[in-house]
Amino acid sequence: KDWRELETGKTLQLDVAKRSYQQFDLAKVEAAVEIILSSKCVEHKVWESKEVKMGQNDRVLLPLLHKVLEPKDIWRVYQAQISSENQVSKSSFYKILRLLTAEENYGLSSSESPLHTQLYEPMRNLLRMVVGHVRAEALEGYLQYLDTMVLFLREVYPSHLVQDDECATHSINHALGLAEEKKIMELSCVSCNFPFYVLGLLTKEFGDRPDLLSFIESVRTKIRRFMGQQIRSKHSRRSTSSKQSTNSSDMSLQEDENRSKHLSSHAARYAAKYCELNQSQFQFYQTARNNLTNMTGKTQVAESYTAEEIKDDFGSGWGKRPTRGVQYQSESIADFVDDIREIFEHDILNKIVRTSAPEIYDKLRYKHPDRFDHPPHAIIRRELIQLFNNEKVPIS
């Protein structure tokens, strides 16, 4: 048939599937992944995750890992631990490192987002408190509760919001004080009550610890503010168009299959398996959009809970933006000012003139491991600016 078409002067149209293969040693790639995922090279901040796109129809969920060493230092760690004949090339190693870790500028923009300041940070501190102080027999149940709290507030709560509703946490008009009639509303949604139910349990658990009770109250306040921010965000959103990226929409199924042959694809899949086997190091990273099964069932334990201690917090206008200073609880900085100044002075004397708020936050956390009221990044940054502007430290 082809010959006859050629005899008539036709040009053959060949359908050639796009193929891409890379030659690499599986064991070498897996060894590189394990070095990168070690605690001396990266840190996983609980509940953060990232999706690595293998193609239009294939994604791998990984914990979002923050480098604790410079890339060149991670490469040196790899060289020191793996013999030269069992190493991947330097370019391949850096490719895997970029694939598995957060982007260099990730922390600067995200650390002051409401998701971090009003949900991740207080919930991580709450997790530390639970792990350090809750009875052993009750620990696993509380860990599941905390995971469900984050999942609900981050992924499910925005879908509960409507312009007008009889539930105080659902009605945008009530939360922003837009309703003509200012009436008292109940928190009638069981799922919306669930976070406060869990905090109520912890309040009973630590009834004889005023310091812990004060911290739990601050978490309750921040969760309410996070819910208010979600309401304001939905109210101001003009378009509900999907935010999903379409960069890979032109990839065919054949390309998805071929990408499984790539070094980066094998590295991502092996990293996912490794993280699943080391859940203690990469805790809760699977709390993601694809893990929403039976959310209603998970929150039903709060069905009989009456939130008496918070009902006055959800009156008309409860979701309005807090006044300046109240939002970040400025008074929380007082106990840490001397520590921040000491770190600042040390870094200045050592020519480190770009001390960042996230770095100081981590140092405060390590210096005061038993405290849960560390100031947020925004407040630390404001204190740093004041130190620079006042020239309290002579730069020699």
N, C-alpha and C positions, 0 to 999 in steps of 0.2 A: 504493500500500500504506500509506504513512504517513497519507494523508488518510483512508482507511477506518478506520484505528486511532483517529484523532482523533475521527471521527464516533461511534464507540462509546464515547467517554469515556476512552480510554486515554491515558496520558502517554508521550510518546516518550523513550526512553533514548538519548541521543547519546553515542557513544564519541569523545571528543576527546583526541587525543594531546597530552601536555604538551610545550609548545615554549618555548624560551627563546633569544632572539637578542640580541646586543649589537652596536651599531654602533661600529666602531673602525677606525682606519687601520693596516693591517698594517705599513707602513714605520715609523710612529711607535712601535709596540710593539716592533719588532725593534731599533730604535735604542736604546730604553730598556733592553732586555735586554743589549745589547752594553756599554753603560755600566756596568750593574750587575756584569757578569761581568769587568770589567777588573781588573787586579791592584791598582790604586790603591784599589779599593772592597772587594774580597773576597779571601779566601785559601782555597785548597783544601788541606786536610790529607789527604795521600795515603791511599788506600784507604777513605775515608769516602764514603758515598753516601746518597741518600734517594730514596724512591719517591713521586712525586706522583700521587695517585689522581684520574683523570679520571672515574671511575665504577667500577661493580662489575667490569667486564670490560676496563678500560683503565687502564694505568699507564704513567708515563714515568719512566725512571731518570735521575737527575741527580747530579752530584757534590754533596756536602754542603759548602756554602760558608759561611764564617764572615766576618762583616763586620769590616773593619779600620778603618772609619770609622763614626761615628754616622749613623743614617738621615737626619737633617737635613743632614749634611755630604755624604752621597751624593747627596741631592736637589740640593744646590748645585753639585756636580760636573756633574750632568746639565744643570742650567740653564746653566752656563758653556759647555758643549760643544755643546748643541743649541739652535738658534734657537727662539724662542717659538712661531712658527707650526708648527713640526715636533715640538712636545712633546705628550706625553699629559698629562692632568690630574694634579694632585698626588695625588689620592686613588687614581687608577689606577696611578701610579708606585709608591706605597707598597704597593699590593696586589701588584704584580709583585715588589717587593723582599721582601715577606714570603713569597711563594710560592717564591722561588729560594734563600733563605738560611736558615740554621739559626735556631731559636727563640732568643730572648734568653737564656733560662736553660739552654741546652743544655750549655755548657761546664762549669758548676758541678758538675753531678751526674756527667757522663760522664768528666771528666778523671781521676778516681781509680778508675774501674771497672777490673777485671782486663783487659778487652779493650784498654783504652788503656795502662795502666801496664806490662803484661806482653806485649803483642803489638804494638799500633800504635806506641808510642814507640820500643821497641828496633828494630823493623823499619824505621821511618823513618830512624833513625840509621844502621842497616845500609845502607839504600838510599843515603844520603849518602856513606857510606864507599865503596861500590861505584862510584858515579858518579865520585867524586873520585880513586880509586886503581886501579881495575881496568883492565887493558889494553883498548884500544879494540876490538880484534877479538873479545874475550870479553864485552864489556859487554852486548850484547843478550841473550845466553844467560843471563847472571846476572839481568838484569831480569825475564825470564820465570820464572826459578826463584823469585825473591823474591815475585812475584805469586802463583805457585802455592802457596808456603808459607803465605801469609796466607789464601788461599782455602781450603786444606785445614784449617788449624788452626781457622778461624772457622766454617766451614760443614759440613765433612765429619767431622772427628775425633769430635764428640759421637755420631755414629751408629755409631762403632766400639765404643762402650763397652757392656759387658755385665757382669752380676754376677760371672760366673766364666769364665775363659778361659785358654788356655795362653800368650797373649801378655802381656808385662809391662805394655804400655801400654793393653791392652783390659780387663783384669780389675779391676773395682772392688774386689773383696775383697782382691786382692793389693796394689793401690795404697794402700788405706787400712789395710792391716795387719789385716784382718778374718778372713782365712783361718786355719783351725786349724793347718794345716801351713805353716810358713814355708819355702818352697822357692825356689830360684833359677829365675827365668824369663828367657827370651830375648826380645829385641825381634824377633819373627818377622814383623811386618807391614811390608811394603815401604813403604807409604804413610806409616806412622808414623815410619819411618826417614828419609824424604825430607828433612825440615827439617835433621836432623843431618848428612845426606849433603852438603847444600849448605854448611853451616857448615864441614864437613870440607874441602871444596874451597877455601873461602876461607882456611882455616888454612894450607893448602899454598901458596896464592897469596901470602900475606903472611908467610911463615915467617921473614923477616928483619926484621920490624917488631914488636917486643915490645908497643908501645902498642896496635897494631891487634889483635894476638893476645889481649891482655887484654880488649879490648872484645868480640871475638867470643865469648870464653868467657862474658862477662856476658850476652850475647844467648842463648846456649845455656841458661844457668841460668833466664832469664826465660821462655823457651819451655817448659821443663820445668814451671815453676811454673804457667804458663797451662794446660797440659794437666792438672796436678793440680787446679786450680780447676774445670775442666770436669768432672772426675770427682766432686769433692765436690758440685758443683751437681746433677749427675744423681742422685747417691745420695740427696740430701736432697729431691729433687723428689717430691712426693706424687702429683701429677697430671700426666699428659702431654697435657692438653687443649691444643688449639691456641691460640696467643697472637695469632693474626691478628684484627685488628679487624673487627667486623661492622657498623660504623657505616654503611657504604654498601651493605649487602646487599639493601636494598629498592629499589635503583636498577634500572630496567629497561634493556633494550638501547636502547629508544627514547631514554631519558634520556642514555645514553652518547653516542648520535649527536648529540643536541642540545648537549651540553657542548662538542663540538668547535667550536661557533660562539662560545664564550666567549673573551673577551680573555685570561683566565688560561690557558686551554687552549692557545691559540696561542703565548703567551709560553713555556710549559713545553716545547712541542714545538720551538720555534725554539731555545731554550736547549740542548736535547739535541743538536740538529744542530751548533750552534756549538761545543759542548764536544768533539764527535767530530772536528771540524776543527782543534781546538787541543789535541791530546792532550798536547803538552809542558807546557801550563799545567795541565791537568786529568788528570794521569797516574793510571792504574789505577782510576779511579772505577767502571769497569764490572765490577770484581771483586765480583760479587754473586751472590745465590742462583740467578739464572737463567743463570749462566755456568759451570755445573758439568760441562759436556760433557767426556767422556774424561779424568776426573780420574785414573783408574787408569793410563791411558797416560802421563799427564804425570809421574807419580811413579815409573814403572818403571825410570828410570835409576838408582835406588838399590837395585835388586834384588841386586846383588853386593856391596853395601856392608856391612861389618861394623863396627858401632859400638863398637869396643873402648874408645875413650876415654870412653864414657858408660855402659857396661853396669853399672858399679857404682852409677850414679845411679838405677837403677830396681829396687832391691831391695824387699823387703816394706815397705810403708808409705811409699813414695816420694811418694805423692800427698797426704800429710797436710798440714794448714795449717802454714806455716813459723812459727817462734817470732817473737815481736814484735821488730822491729828487723832481723831477717834478711830479712824479706819485701821490704823496700824498700832493702836494702843501705845502712844509715845512714852507713857510712863514706864514701860517695860525695859527701857534702856538704862535706867538709873543704876541698877546693880552691876552693869557691865561696862560702864564708861571708862573706869580705870583700866580694865583689861584691854579694851579697844585702843586706848591711848598708848598703853605699853607695847602692844603689837605694832602699832603705827610707828612709834619712835624707833623700835628695833629695826623695822624694815627701812626706815629713812636712813638710819646710820649705816645700813648695809646696802645702800644705794638701790633699794627696791622701792621705786617711787610710784608704782602702779598697784599698790595693795588693793585687792578687790573685796567687796562685801562677802561673796561666797566663801573666800578663803578665810576671812576672819570668823564667819559663822561656824565653819568647821573647827577652827581652833578653839572657839568658845565652847563648842559642844564637847570636844575632847578634854578641855580643862575642867569643865563642870558636867561630868557625865550623869550626875544624879539630879540635875535640874532640867525642867521641861519648859521653861519660860524664856528661852533664848530669843533675843530680839530678831525680827525679820530682816531680810536683806535691805529693804528700803530704808529702815531706820538706821542700820549700820552705815549704809552709804551716806546718809545725811550727816551722821556724826563725823565720818571721814572728811566730807567736804568742809565742815566747820573747822576741823583740825588744820586742813590745808589753808583755808582762808584766813584764819587767825594767826597762822605762822607760829604755832605754839612750840614747834620743834625747829631749831636752826639746822638747815641742811649744810653739812660740812663736806 
